[in-house]
Amino acid sequence: MRKLLTTIILCFGIHQSYCQTLTDEDFKSLVPYLQKEDWKSAFIQSTKLLNSAERDTSDYHAKILYINIFAAAGMVSVGDMTYSTLSKNVLKFKGRKVIMPFHPVSDVIPLSATSLTVNDSVNQAFTSAANSLGTNIFCFETFEIKDKINVADFPEGSFIQCGGILSKIETNPNKSKIWVLRLTVSNAFIRKDN
């Protein structure tokens, strides 16, 4: 009887952690690592959070997933992770929801800003997410926006956030540290900062 009770309690505990939902507090706990560009700590902590909430489909999970990918690319840029390890860690996220941080809108394609391309056949946002010095591009990000957008709704200098389904993840074939990843996000949305 005692073994049965122990097994039930253990299974309940595993189920609870597997079904946990990530929160704003979880997300905010990673911000200091990102501000210090402590990619290793950001990666380790975001991995723990993602593992604790594997079935979570919330926006916080999608934001922390992005942080995990970004931090892994940051680790590659400073030599703390190999491309082989990077591939093992990020390719498993294909098909998952991801949400990038807010970036300013720009008509040109600068670092850590988002440009929009809208015409009859294309609705896209593009970002080159880099470290603070701009010496390494961690992710080229293309967002294929599902709905027709009006560029006038997103004037230059306004802050926007994009997200959607991570449909393609490519590592730099040259294994250079100048740029690390190319991400394509389909069925994407775009929203302005309030």
C-alpha positions in Angstrom: 0.0 0.0 0.0 2.8 2.4 0.9 4.5 1.7 -2.5 1.3 2.4 -4.3 0.8 5.7 -2.4 4.4 6.8 -3.1 4.0 6.0 -6.8 0.8 8.0 -7.0 2.4 11.0 -5.3 5.5 10.8 -7.5 3.3 10.6 -10.7 1.2 13.5 -9.5 4.3 15.6 -8.9 5.8 14.8 -12.4 2.4 15.5 -14.0 2.2 18.9 -12.2 5.6 20.0 -13.4 4.9 18.8 -16.9 1.7 20.9 -17.0 3.0 24.0 -15.3 2.3 27.4 -17.0 5.1 29.9 -17.2 4.5 33.4 -15.7 5.5 37.0 -16.0 7.8 36.4 -13.0 9.5 33.5 -14.8 10.0 35.8 -17.8 11.3 38.7 -15.8 13.8 36.4 -13.9 15.7 36.1 -17.2 16.0 39.8 -17.9 19.0 40.5 -15.7 21.0 37.8 -17.5 20.1 39.3 -20.9 21.0 42.9 -19.7 24.5 41.6 -18.6 24.8 39.5 -21.7 25.3 36.5 -19.5 24.2 34.1 -22.3 25.2 31.0 -20.4 23.0 31.8 -17.3 20.2 32.9 -19.5 20.4 29.7 -21.5 20.6 27.4 -18.4 17.7 29.2 -16.6 15.5 29.4 -19.6 16.1 25.7 -20.3 15.0 24.8 -16.7 11.9 26.9 -17.1 11.0 25.3 -20.5 11.6 21.8 -19.1 9.3 22.6 -16.2 6.4 23.5 -18.5 6.7 21.3 -21.6 3.0 21.5 -22.5 2.6 25.2 -21.9 1.3 27.1 -24.9 1.2 30.5 -23.3 2.8 33.7 -24.6 5.3 33.5 -21.7 6.4 30.1 -22.9 6.9 31.5 -26.4 8.9 34.4 -25.1 11.1 32.2 -22.9 11.6 29.9 -25.9 12.9 32.8 -27.9 15.2 33.8 -25.1 16.6 30.2 -25.0 17.4 30.3 -28.7 18.8 33.8 -28.5 21.0 32.9 -25.5 22.3 29.7 -27.2 23.3 31.8 -30.2 25.0 34.2 -27.9 26.9 31.4 -26.3 28.1 30.3 -29.8 29.3 33.9 -30.5 31.5 33.9 -27.4 32.7 30.3 -27.8 30.7 28.8 -24.9 28.7 26.5 -27.2 29.6 24.6 -30.4 27.5 24.7 -33.5 26.8 21.0 -33.0 25.5 21.5 -29.5 23.5 24.6 -30.7 21.8 22.4 -33.4 20.8 19.8 -30.8 19.4 22.5 -28.5 17.4 24.6 -31.0 16.3 22.4 -33.9 13.9 20.6 -31.6 11.9 23.8 -31.4 10.8 23.7 -35.0 7.0 23.9 -35.1 6.7 25.7 -31.7 5.3 29.1 -31.0 7.9 31.8 -30.5 7.6 35.5 -29.7 10.5 38.0 -30.1 11.0 41.1 -27.9 9.8 44.5 -28.9 12.0 46.3 -31.5 11.7 49.7 -33.1 10.4 49.9 -36.6 13.0 51.1 -39.1 12.8 51.7 -42.9 16.4 50.4 -43.2 17.6 47.0 -41.9 19.7 48.0 -38.9 20.7 45.7 -36.0 18.0 45.0 -33.4 15.3 46.8 -35.2 12.5 45.5 -37.4 11.8 46.5 -41.0 8.5 45.7 -42.8 7.9 44.6 -46.3 4.3 44.9 -47.5 3.0 44.6 -51.1 0.5 42.5 -53.0 2.3 39.2 -52.5 4.5 39.7 -49.3 3.7 40.7 -45.7 6.9 40.3 -43.8 8.9 41.7 -40.9 12.6 41.2 -40.7 15.0 41.7 -37.7 18.7 41.2 -37.2 19.0 40.5 -33.5 22.5 41.2 -32.2 24.5 41.7 -29.1 24.7 45.2 -27.7 27.9 46.1 -29.5 26.6 44.9 -32.9 29.6 42.7 -33.4 27.6 39.5 -33.7 24.2 38.8 -35.2 22.7 36.0 -33.2 19.5 35.6 -35.3 18.3 36.8 -38.7 14.5 36.6 -38.2 11.9 36.6 -41.0 8.3 36.8 -39.9 5.8 35.8 -42.6 2.7 37.7 -41.5 -0.6 35.9 -42.0 -2.8 39.0 -42.3 -2.5 41.9 -44.6 -1.0 44.8 -42.7 -1.0 48.6 -43.2 2.6 49.9 -42.8 1.1 53.3 -41.7 -0.1 51.5 -38.6 3.5 50.9 -37.6 5.4 54.2 -38.2 9.2 54.3 -38.0 10.4 54.5 -34.4 7.3 52.8 -33.0 7.9 49.5 -31.1 6.5 46.3 -32.4 6.6 42.6 -31.4 6.3 39.7 -33.8 5.6 36.0 -33.2 4.2 32.9 -34.7 5.2 29.3 -35.5 8.9 28.7 -35.9 8.9 26.9 -39.2 12.6 27.0 -40.2 15.8 27.1 -38.1 19.1 27.3 -40.0 22.6 27.5 -38.5 25.4 29.4 -40.3 26.8 26.8 -42.8 30.3 28.4 -42.4 30.1 28.1 -38.6 31.3 31.7 -38.4 30.5 33.9 -35.3 29.5 36.9 -37.4 26.0 35.5 -37.7 24.7 32.3 -36.0 21.1 31.5 -36.8 18.5 32.2 -39.4 14.9 31.8 -38.2 11.7 31.8 -40.3 8.4 32.3 -38.4 5.2 31.5 -40.3 1.6 32.3 -39.6 3.1 35.3 -37.8 1.4 38.3 -36.1 2.6 41.8 -35.5 1.6 44.0 -32.6 2.4 47.5 -31.3 3.7 48.3 -27.9 0.9 50.1 -25.9 
